């Protein structure tokens, strides 16, 4: 009973109303007119605090119009009367928070209390929601997410009403008298209902997770201190770019706090998804330099704390192995995914890569780096130490056979993101035993006998595939990124020269320009020697076709200096294995990868003849080898799988270009009389 905001009738009515709006906006192809979107988005904010009394959460108290009203993003469709209606009706009667109940309050009044299970905090276990007001807040958040999914551009004018533009609008810590407007960030951090917190995080993720939103957010920027790289306080009028910059900084702070301190593990995946969406969309090159380190630290420390407690969450399984709590595994996987998005974020400052690198120790890869490393002044010693341990910690987690396979694969995914974006940081840790244990050479060696359990074998294959992909990504990054394709183009255009060879050998020219990282020739030779001796044979002989295909894709990072520097036996391993697999492998994916590798390596054979100084290369031998490759690829062009025929066609063109370059020049024509 009761028709107020805290009464059952009012709660059910508003919950059904927002549920209906959510379902209508969720239809495929649904796009509501702009006035309807403006009306819903402008009136949703008071329902984000529906049924929550000021004594339970004083930070939900609403003031006048939001801070975004005078900014360049401010909309004019917001109706303040909606606040008054909900506020007056909710205070008339109804819900009384647990800590405010007196002795006369019946225990049956909270009989349908909402709890969070064993992972929730004490505050949530005692949260009573007799009239279902949390459904109103959760459905309102779901409606926002649906509107943003259906029409991302239409939601842009309401970002400053739904998202914070300052830390005061989400209140990382409770304050007694906070009169700032309610935002999704505050619901995500402080709502007593886990369902509402998860819904708010999902809405934040949907606001950023669209191409139109990423394009819109690319204009965000903040004025930075030239010495510290931190944001300066703005005292003048807020332009569109500066307002968006404030919004990104504040929302990022709220998401970082949610990832670090969300008490309910069931809500962690939603917060991590929102954090990953913002990491993919935000232009960090124009934002404070502490954002990415803060997000990486929050995710990694939460992962470390969960792993430290995971021993108490393991239950015996029928097979005798560990059976981890699904909620714990899901939260860990989500945290690793958010960490991977942070490590792979575009526009990361050089100081972030420096902080991820090894702090001390001599290494052949470290010696090949020419840039000096300096730690930012805003990083505390403990923070710098934790950042430098992320790569090694991820490698340990990825190679831990007692961890869930989903956790291991996601840890490899984070390593792969770090290798692609921060190759220098990964290279500084490369010779560490923990990183080496996560590579195919040692990882596959531990599995000598076939696995009797099919499910366990499938899990091991997934981890092996993730390991091979990590190695391939690092080799491509260390080799300059698509070095073989660059060399092939140089050969085809008859532009081989010492300068061109130096560029292809390891400068980051033309690919992944954001990374100023290169391995010197001696370091590259040492790396590929270990690959040819340990890792590549293990990947090529693996039972899983996905692992074999990933191993062949690693040859994309092979450089001419590395191929010429390794021994003849190792060179034969790298060049002959793709030919063998292209002929005889029973997997179409492997044959396709082998055709691409053969086409890329054909350019090296031609170029190597022009760089040979000690002995003259036999031109007929080179032409004969290329002709053999051409015959192999022509046969592959008749393969029954289209996925094989396409790369074989590209590879044939590559081989034909190399053949034409290797053919002796025709004699000059005699001039006609």
N, C-alpha and C positions, 0 to 999 in steps of 0.2 A: 504494500500500500504506500500511499504518499505520492504527491505529484511534484515534489520539489526536486532540485538537482541531486540531493542525496537520497530521495525516495526511490522505491522500486519502480513505480510507474514512470517517473521522469527518466530514470536511468535506462530502463528498457526502451523507452521511446527514442531517446537520443542515440542509444547504441544501435537500434534498428535503422534509424535515419542515416547515420554515418556508414553503417554496413551496406545499406542500399546504394549510397553514393559511391562507395568503394567498388561494389560489384558492377555498377553501370560504367564507371570509368575504366574497369579492367577488361571490358569487352575488346576483342580483337578489332583493330581499326577504328575504335571509338575516339572521337575527338570533339570535345564539347566546345560550344561557342565561347568566345573570350569573356562575355559578361557572366556566364555561369561559372567559369573557372575563377574569375575575380571574386564572385560572391562567396564561393566555397573557401577559397584560399584566404580571403580576407576575414572570414568569420570563424575559422577553425581554431584560432589561438586560444580563446577562452575555454574551449572544450579540452585543451591539452592539460588543464588543471582541474577538470570537472570532478567534484566529489572529494577533493583533497583539502582538508581544513587548514587554516593558517597555523594552528597550533601544532599540526603534524609536520608541516613543511612550510616554515615562514617565508622561504625564498620563493614560494608560488604567489605571493601577494602581487597584485597587478597595479601598476601605476597608469598614468595617462598614455598618450601615444608613444610608440617606440622610438628609440634613438635613430632608427633608420628613416623616420618620417621626413627629415630635412635633407637627407642625402640624395645623391643622384639616382638611387634605386627606389626611393620611396614611392609606394602606390597610394592612391586616394580612395580605394574601395573599402577600406576597413571601417566597420560600424562599431563605435564604442558602446552602443546600447546593448550589444550582445554580451559584453562583459557584465553590464549591470544586471541583465536578466538572469544570467547563470549565477552570478554572485549572490543576488538577493534571494533567489530560490534555494540555493544550496545552503544558505545560512538559516533558513526557516526551520528546518528540522533535519532529522536523519542521521547520517553517519557520524559516529563518534570514534576518534582514534583510540587505539588500545591504551595508550599511556594516559589519556584524559578521562577514562571511564572511572566512575565512582562505584561504591559498593552496591548502589541500587541498580546498576546496569546489569541486565540479565546476561548470563553466559550464552543463552540461546540466540541472542541478537547477533552474534558473530559466528553462528553455526556453520555458515558456508564460507568460512575464511579461506583466503587464497594463500597458498604456501609455495615455497620454491623448492621443496625437497631437501635432501641432506646437504646440498652445496650452498644453500642460502644462508644469509646472516641472521642473527637474532632479530633484527628489525623486521625482516621479511617473514619470518616464521610466525610472528604475532600479528601480521597484517590482516585485519578483518575487512571484508568487502561484501557485506550482506546484500547491498542493493546493486551490486555489479557495476559500480561507477568506473572501475578499471576497464571494462569493456568499451565504455564510451571513449576513453582516452586512447585505447589501443585501436579502435575502429577509426577514430579521427586521424591517427598517424597512418593507418593503412590507406585511408582515402587520399592523404597527401602524396603517399608513394604512388598510388594509381594515377593521380593527376599528373605527376612528374613523368611517369612512364608514358602516358598517352600523349602529352603535349609538353615536352621539356621547355620549349621557348615560352609558352604561356605561363610557366611557373617562375620564370626569371624575375619579373617585377616584384615577386613576393619573397624573394630570398632573405631580405633583411628583416622581414616579419617572422620568418620561420627559423632562421639561423642567427647565431650571435655575431655581433660586430665588435664585441669587447668581452673580456673575461668576466665582467660583472653580470653579463646576461646568461651565464651558465653556472656561476658559483661553484667552483671546484670544492669549496668548503662552505658549510652552512653559515649564514649570517643571521643575526636576529632581526634586523630591519633592512630588508632588501626589497626595494620598490621597483625594480626593473621588470620589463615585460617577460612573459613566459616564452620560451623558445624550445625547439626540438632538442637542443643540446641539454637544456636543464631537465627535460623529461628523461632523456637518455641517462643522465647521471643520478638523478635524485628521486624519480618517481618510486613510490613504495611497491608498485606492481612490476614484477619481471616481464610480464607480457607487454605492458606499456613501454618499458625501457627498450625491449627488443624491437617493438614496432617503431619507436622513434628513431632508433639506429638504422632500421631498414629504410625509413623515409629519407634520412640524410644520405644514405648510399644511393638511393634512386635519384635524388636531386642532382648528384654529380655524375651518375653513370649513364651518360648519353653523349654522342658526338657533339650535339649542339651546345650542351652544357660545358664540355671541355673547351670548345672554341670560345664560348662566352667567358669562361674563367681564365683564359690565356691573357686577358687584358689586366689581370690583377697585378698589383705591384705595391710595394711599401718603400718609404724613404728610409735608407739604412745608414747607420753610422759607418764611416769609411774605415775606422780602426777595428771595431768589434764585429761588424756585420750584423748587428742587432737592429731592431726597428726603432726609429725615433718617434717621439710623440708629435702628433699632428695638431696644430693649433688653428689652422685656417679651414676654409670650406673644403668639404670632402668631394673630390671628383669621382667619376665612375670607377676608374682604375684603383684609386686609393680606398674607396669603400669596399670594393671587391677584395683588395689586399687585406683590409681589416677583417673582413668576413672569413677569409681563408685562414688567417692567423688564429682568430678566436675559435673557429670550428676545429681546426687542427689541434689546438690545445685541449678542447673538450674531448675529442676522440682519443687523444693520447692518454688523457686521464681515465677514460672509460676502459681502454685496453688494459691499463695498468691496475685498475682497482675495482672492476666490475665484480661484485660478490657472487653472482649466480653464473655458473659455468654455462648454463643454457643460453645466456644472453651474450656470451663472449663472441660467438661467430658473427652475430649481427653487427657488433661494434667493430670487429676486424674487417668485415666487408665494407663498411663505411670508410674506415681508415684507408683501405686499399684503393677504393674509388677516388678518394681525395688525393692520394699519392699519385695516381695515374693522371689526374686532371690538373693539378696545381702547377703553375710555372715557378718552380723553386729557384730558378736563376734570378728572379726579381723579388724574392722574399727573404726574410731573415735566415741566416745560415744555421741557426740552431734548430730549425724545425725537423729536418731529417734525422740528425743525431738524437733528438728527444724521442721521436717516434721509434727509432730502432732500439734505443735503450728500453723504452717501455715494453715493447714486444718481447725483446730478448730476456729481460729480467722476469717477465711473467712466465715465459717458457721455462726458464731455469727453475723458478719456484714450483711450477707444476711438475717438472721432472723430479725435483727433490722429494715431492710428496707422493709421486706415483707408486712408490714401493708399498704404501699402505692401501693403494687402490687396486692392487692386483689380486685377482681371484684365481684359484686353481681351475684349470680346464680339463676336459675329459682326455685330451691328448697329452696332458702332463706339462704343457707349456703355460706361459703366462696368458691370462685373459683379462685385458685391461678394461676399465670402465669406459663404455662408449661415450659418455658425456665428457670424460677427461680427454679421450682421443680426439673427439670433435673439436674441443676447445684448443688443443695443442695444434691440430692441423690448421685451424683458422688463424691462430697467432703466427704460425710459420708462413702462411699465405700473405698476411699483412706485412710481415718482415720482408718477404720476397718483393712485394710491391714497393716497399720503402727503399730496399737496396737497388731496385731497378728504376727508380724515379728519374725522370729526365731533368736536366738542369741542376744536378747535385753539385754543391761547391767542392772545390779541390780539397778543402779541409776535411770533408767527410771521408773521402778516400784515404787521406793521410791518417785519420783516426782509426780506420779499419785495418790499417797495415800493421805489420809486426813491429813492436817497439824497439827490439834490440836483436842482435845476432847477425852474423855474416852469412850471406847467401849469394850464390852466383846470379840469381835473379835480382836480388837487391842491388848488386853491383852494376847491373845493366840499366838501372834507373838513373836518369840524369837530374831529375827534379829534386830539390831539397824538400825535406819534410818538416813542417812546423805545426805544432798543436795550437788550436785556437785558444784564445784567452778565456772564453766563456766555458770551456770544458774543465770540470773538476778532475783531479787525478783519478778518482774512482770511476768517473764516467769514461775517461779516456782508456782506462784499463779494461772496462767492460766492453767498450766498442772494439778494441783490438782483439778481444777474445771471441767475437761473434763467429768469424770464419772457422776457427778451430773447434768451437763448440758445435757448430752446424755439422762439421765433418765427423765429429765424435757421435753425434746423434744419428747421422745418416748411416754410419757403419755399425751401429749397435743392433745386433741381431735379436736382442730381447725386446726391442721396441716394436710397436705396431707398424706394419708395412706402410700404412697411410702416412704415418708420422715420418718414416724414413724417406719416402718419396717426396714429401713436401719439403723436408730438409734439403734434399738434393735440388729441388726447385729453387730454394733460396740461394744455394750455392751457385746454381746456374745463372741466376739473376746477378749475383755479385761478380761472377766471372765475365759476364757480358758488359757490365757497366763499370766495374771497378777492377779491371784485370790486374792492375799493379798491386792492389791490396791482396788479391788471391795469390799472385806470384810471390809476394813476400813470405807467405806461409807455405809455399808449395812443398818444400823439403821436410816439413814437419811430419812426424810419423802418423799423426792423426789424419792428416790430409791424404797421405799415401795409403792408409788403410781403407779409405773410401773410394779408391781408384780400382779399376777392373783387375789389374794384375794381382793384387793381394786379396781383393774382395772375392774374386771367383776362385782363387786357390783354396779357400776354406770349404768349398763345396766340391769335393772330389767324387763322392759317390752320388748316384741318382737318389732323388728324394722319393720315398715311398708314398707319402701323403701328397695327393694331387694339388690340394688347396695350398699346402705349404710350398710346393714347388712353384705354383703360380705366383705366390707372394714373393718368392726369391727372384723370379724372373722380372717382376715389376721393379724391385730394388736394383737389379742388375741393369735394367734398361735406363733407370734414372741415373745410375753411376756413369754409364757410357755417354749419356747426353751431357752430363756435367763435364766430362773430359773433353768431348767434342767442342763444347762451347768455349772452354778455356783455350784449346788449341787454335780455334778460329780467331779468338781475340788476341792471343799472343802472336799469331802470324800476320796480323794486319787486317784481318777480316776479308774473306773472299780473295785471298792473295792469288790463288790459281786463276780465277777469272780475270783478274787484272793483268797477270802475265800473259794469259792467252790472248787478250786483246792487243797487248803490245807486240806479241809475235805476229799476229795476223796483220797488223798495220806496218810491219817491218820497221819497228821503232826500238829494237833492242839496243840498249846502250848501257854503259856503266851507271849512268844516273838512273835510268829506268829500273835496272836491277836492284839498285840500292833502295829505291822507293818501295818496290814490291817486297823486298826482303824484310821489312818490318816497320816502316813508318806508318802512321795511321792515315795515309792519304786516300781520299775517296770514300772510305767506309768508316763508320763510327767515329766521325770527326770529333766528337765530344771527348774522346779519350786520347790523351797525349801519352801513350804508352807504347814501348817497343822493346823487344828483346834483341840484344846484340847477337851477332852471328854465332859466337861461341856458346852463348846461353841457349839459343835456339837449337843448335846441334845437340847439346847435352839433353835438352828436353825430348827431342825426337828420337834420340838413341834409346832413352828409357821407354818411350812409347813403342818403338819397334821391337824392343827386346822383351817387354813384359805385357803391356796393355793391349796392343793391337792384335797379337796372336790369340790372346784370351777372348777378345771380343769376336774375332772372325770365326772362332771355333765354338762359340756358345750355342746352346741348343735353341735359344729364342731367336727368331728372325728379327725381332725389333732391336735386339742387342747388336746383331751383326750389321744391320742397316745403319745404326747409329755409329758403330765403329768405322764404317766406310765413309760416313759423312765427315768424320774428323779429318780426313785427308784434305778437305777444303782449306784447312789452315796451314797446309804444308807449303813451305817457301823453297825457293831455288837454292839458297845458301844452306838450308837444313838438309835438303836432299843430297847435295853434293858433299856435305860434311860428314854424313854418317858412313859407316862401313858398307862394303859391297853386299855383305849378307843382309844387313838391315835394309839397304836400298832395295834389294830383291824382294824382301818381305813386304815392303810398302807398295811396290809396283806390281808384283805378280799376283798378290792375293786378290785384288779386284778383278783381274782377268779370269782367275779360276772360279770365283763366285759368279761372275757374269755368265759363265758357260754352264755351270752345274748346279747352282743353288735352286732349291725347290720353292723358294718364296719369291713372289713377284716384287715385293718391297726391297728385298736384298738385291735382286738382279737390277732393279732400277737404280739403286744407290751405287752399285758396281759400275754401271754404264756411265754415270756422272763422274765417278772417280777416274775411269779410264780416259774419258774425254779431257779431264783437267790435267792428268799426268802426261798426256801426249804433248802438251805445250812445253813441259819441262825437258823432254827428250830433245826437242828441236833447239831450245835455248841453250841447253847444256853443251851442245856442239860448239857454240860460239864463245863459250866461256872456258873451254878446255885449253889449258896452256902447257901442261906437262907432256901430254900425248895427244896426237891428232886423232880425232874421232873419225871413225869409218862412216862416210856418208851413206854407203850402200847398206850398212847395218842399221842405221837410223831409219832409212826409207823402208827397209824390210820390216822392221819392228812396227812402224806406223801402218804399213800395209796389212800386217797381221791384225792390228787393232781395228782397222777399218773393216776387214772381213768379219771380225767378231761382232762389231756393232751393227753391220748390215744384217747379220743373222738375227741380232736382237730386235731389229726393226720389224721383223716378222713374228715377234713374240705374240702369244695369244692375249696378253694383258696390255691394255692401253697405257697403264702406268709405267710399263717398261719401254714401249715404243717411243713415247715422247722424249724421255731423257736420252735414249739411244740416238734419236734424230739429232738432238743438240750435240751429242758427243761426236757423231759422224762429221758434222760441220766443223767441229774443232780439229778433228784429225785431218780433214781435207785441207784446212788452212795451214796446218803444220806441214803437210806433204808438199803443198805448193811452195812453202817457204824453204823447204829442204831441197827441192829439185834444183839441179844446176841451171844457171842462167843460160838462156839460148844465145847462140852466137849473133852478133849484130847483123842486121840485114845490110846487104850491099846497096848502095844508092843507085837508083835507076839512072841510066844515061839520058 
